[in-house]
Amino acid sequence: MKHYGEPAADSQRFMPNVRPERKMITNPAKAEAELKVFYYTLGKATWFLQHLEDALCTLISLARHADSPVSPEEAYAYLAKTRRKPLGKIVGDALAREIVPKGLDERLSRLVEERNWMIHRSVHENSAHLLHDAKRRKLIARVAAVYSEAQHTAKQVSEVLFEWCRARGIDEKLAERIAAMQMRMRMNGEQPPEPYRG
C-alpha cells in the first residue's frame, strides 16, 4: 500500500514548497521502502515511549502511596490521572520526588527532548529530509535511536521500580501477576477489570 505514491512522482504534492532541484531521490522504489521503514520506526518509538511513561507513572504512584497511604481505589485513580500526563511532566514529577538514580535522571531529560522533537517538531523541521536520500537515512537513524533509548530506559526504570518495591517489602510478584493478567486479557481483546485498567 502506497501512502504517497512513488516519491519522485508525488513529491511536489507531498512537499509543494520544496524546489525540484532540492529533491534528491535517486531511486524512487528504494525511497518508498525507506519511507515505510521511517513510519514503522516512528510507530515503534512512540509505542516504547508509552512503556517508559507507564513504568514511571507506576513508580511515581507507588512513591506517593508510600508517603501518603490511600485506599486501592484512590491509588489506582491517581495512577490513571498520572498516565494522562505527557512524558515531560511525568519525568518532572519523578525528578522532583528524587526516585530515579543519578545518571538516569539526565538520560530521561535528554529523552524527553528527543521525544518532543519527534512528536511535535519533526514534521516542521525535517519533512524535506524525506525527499533527500542521505538526509532521510539520517532521520530514520535519529528516530531509531529514540526507539532504542526508550526501550532501554523503560527497562532501567522497571528495574528501579522493582528494586524500590523490594527495598520496602512490597510484593513485586503481585505486580507481575497483575501485569501478566492485563496482557493476557488485552491479547484476547478484553479490557482488564477495574481497578486494574488504569
C-alpha positions as CSV (number, residue, x, y, z in Angstrom):
1,M,0.0,0.0,0.0
2,K,1.5,3.4,-1.0
3,H,0.9,6.3,1.2
4,Y,2.3,9.0,-1.1
5,G,2.7,7.1,-4.4
6,E,6.2,6.9,-5.8
7,P,8.1,9.6,-4.0
8,A,9.8,11.1,-7.2
9,A,6.4,11.4,-9.0
10,D,4.5,12.5,-6.0
11,S,7.0,14.7,-4.2
12,Q,5.6,18.0,-5.4
13,R,2.3,17.3,-3.8
14,F,4.0,16.0,-0.7
15,M,6.3,19.0,-0.3
16,P,4.9,21.7,-2.6
17,N,7.3,24.4,-1.2
18,V,10.4,22.5,-1.9
19,R,12.0,23.4,-5.2
20,P,12.5,20.4,-7.6
21,E,16.3,20.8,-7.7
22,R,16.4,20.3,-3.9
23,K,14.7,16.9,-4.1
24,M,17.5,14.3,-4.1
25,I,15.7,11.0,-4.7
26,T,17.9,8.7,-6.9
27,N,15.9,5.5,-6.6
28,P,12.1,6.0,-6.1
29,A,11.4,2.4,-5.2
30,K,14.1,2.4,-2.5
31,A,12.9,5.8,-1.2
32,E,9.3,4.3,-0.9
33,A,10.7,1.4,1.0
34,E,12.6,3.7,3.3
35,L,9.5,5.8,3.9
36,K,7.8,2.6,5.2
37,V,10.8,1.9,7.5
38,F,10.6,5.5,8.7
39,Y,6.8,5.3,9.6
40,Y,7.3,1.8,11.1
41,T,10.2,3.1,13.3
42,L,8.3,6.2,14.3
43,G,5.4,3.9,15.5
44,K,7.8,1.7,17.4
45,A,9.4,4.7,19.1
46,T,6.1,6.1,20.1
47,W,4.9,2.7,21.4
48,F,8.0,2.2,23.6
49,L,7.8,5.8,24.9
50,Q,4.4,4.8,26.3
51,H,6.0,1.8,28.0
52,L,8.5,4.2,29.6
53,E,5.7,6.5,30.6
54,D,3.8,3.6,32.2
55,A,6.8,2.4,34.2
56,L,7.5,6.0,35.5
57,C,3.8,6.6,36.4
58,T,3.7,3.3,38.4
59,L,6.9,4.3,40.3
60,I,5.5,7.8,41.0
61,S,2.2,6.4,42.2
62,L,3.9,3.9,44.5
63,A,6.1,6.6,45.9
64,R,3.1,8.9,46.6
65,H,1.3,6.0,48.2
66,A,4.3,5.2,50.4
67,D,4.4,8.8,51.5
68,S,0.6,9.2,52.0
69,P,-1.2,5.8,52.0
70,V,-4.7,5.8,50.5
71,S,-7.2,3.1,49.5
72,P,-6.5,0.9,46.5
73,E,-9.3,2.7,44.6
74,E,-7.7,6.1,45.2
75,A,-4.3,4.8,44.4
76,Y,-5.5,3.5,41.0
77,A,-7.4,6.7,40.3
78,Y,-4.1,8.6,40.9
79,L,-2.2,6.2,38.6
80,A,-4.8,6.7,35.9
81,K,-4.6,10.5,36.3
82,T,-0.8,10.4,36.2
83,R,-0.9,8.2,33.0
84,R,-2.7,11.1,31.2
85,K,0.2,13.4,31.6
86,P,2.8,13.9,28.9
87,L,6.3,12.4,29.3
88,G,7.9,15.8,30.2
89,K,5.5,16.3,33.2
90,I,5.9,12.6,34.3
91,V,9.7,12.9,34.2
92,G,9.5,16.2,36.1
93,D,7.4,14.5,38.8
94,A,9.9,11.7,39.1
95,L,12.8,14.0,39.3
96,A,11.0,16.2,41.9
97,R,10.4,13.1,44.1
98,E,14.1,12.0,43.6
99,I,13.1,8.5,42.9
100,V,15.4,7.8,39.9
101,P,19.1,7.3,40.4
102,K,21.7,9.8,39.3
103,G,22.6,9.3,35.6
104,L,19.1,8.0,34.8
105,D,17.7,11.5,35.5
106,E,20.0,13.0,32.8
107,R,19.1,10.3,30.4
108,L,15.4,10.8,31.0
109,S,15.8,14.6,30.4
110,R,17.6,14.0,27.1
111,L,15.0,11.5,26.0
112,V,12.2,14.0,26.8
113,E,13.8,16.5,24.4
114,E,14.2,13.9,21.6
115,R,10.6,12.7,22.2
116,N,9.4,16.3,22.0
117,W,11.3,16.8,18.7
118,M,9.9,13.6,17.3
119,I,6.3,14.1,18.3
120,H,6.0,17.9,18.0
121,R,8.7,19.3,15.7
122,S,10.0,16.7,13.3
123,V,7.3,17.4,10.6
124,H,8.2,21.1,10.6
125,E,11.9,20.8,11.0
126,N,12.6,17.6,8.9
127,S,9.9,17.0,6.3
128,A,12.1,18.0,3.5
129,H,14.7,15.4,4.6
130,L,12.3,12.6,3.4
131,L,12.9,13.8,-0.1
132,H,16.7,13.6,0.1
133,D,18.3,10.1,0.2
134,A,21.1,10.8,2.7
135,K,19.1,13.1,5.0
136,R,16.2,10.6,5.0
137,R,18.5,7.9,6.2
138,K,19.8,10.2,9.0
139,L,16.3,11.0,10.0
140,I,15.4,7.3,10.2
141,A,18.5,6.7,12.3
142,R,17.6,9.5,14.7
143,V,14.1,8.1,15.2
144,A,15.5,4.6,15.6
145,A,17.8,6.0,18.3
146,V,14.7,7.4,20.1
147,Y,13.1,3.9,19.9
148,S,16.3,2.2,21.2
149,E,16.7,4.7,24.0
150,A,13.0,4.5,25.0
151,Q,13.2,0.7,25.1
152,H,16.4,0.6,27.1
153,T,15.3,3.3,29.5
154,A,12.0,1.7,30.1
155,K,13.8,-1.5,31.2
156,Q,16.0,0.6,33.5
157,V,13.0,2.3,35.1
158,S,11.3,-1.1,35.6
159,E,14.4,-2.3,37.4
160,V,14.4,0.8,39.6
161,L,10.7,0.1,40.2
162,F,11.2,-3.5,41.3
163,E,14.2,-2.6,43.4
164,W,12.1,0.2,45.1
165,C,9.4,-2.4,45.9
166,R,11.9,-5.0,47.2
167,A,13.5,-2.4,49.5
168,R,10.1,-1.6,51.0
169,G,8.9,-5.2,51.3
170,I,6.3,-4.7,48.6
171,D,5.3,-7.9,46.8
172,E,6.7,-7.4,43.3
173,K,5.3,-10.8,42.3
174,L,1.8,-9.4,42.8
175,A,2.6,-6.6,40.3
176,E,4.0,-9.2,37.9
177,R,0.8,-11.2,38.2
178,I,-1.4,-8.2,37.6
179,A,0.7,-7.1,34.6
180,A,0.5,-10.7,33.1
181,M,-3.3,-10.8,33.7
182,Q,-3.6,-7.4,31.9
183,M,-1.5,-8.6,29.0
184,R,-3.4,-11.8,28.6
185,M,-6.8,-10.0,28.6
186,R,-5.7,-7.4,26.1
187,M,-4.2,-10.1,23.8
188,N,-7.7,-11.7,23.9
189,G,-9.4,-8.4,23.0
190,E,-10.8,-7.9,26.5
191,Q,-10.5,-4.9,28.9
192,P,-9.0,-5.7,32.3
193,P,-11.5,-5.2,35.2
194,E,-11.4,-2.2,37.4
195,P,-9.3,-1.1,39.2
196,Y,-6.6,-2.7,37.1
197,R,-7.5,-0.9,33.9
198,G,-5.6,2.2,34.8
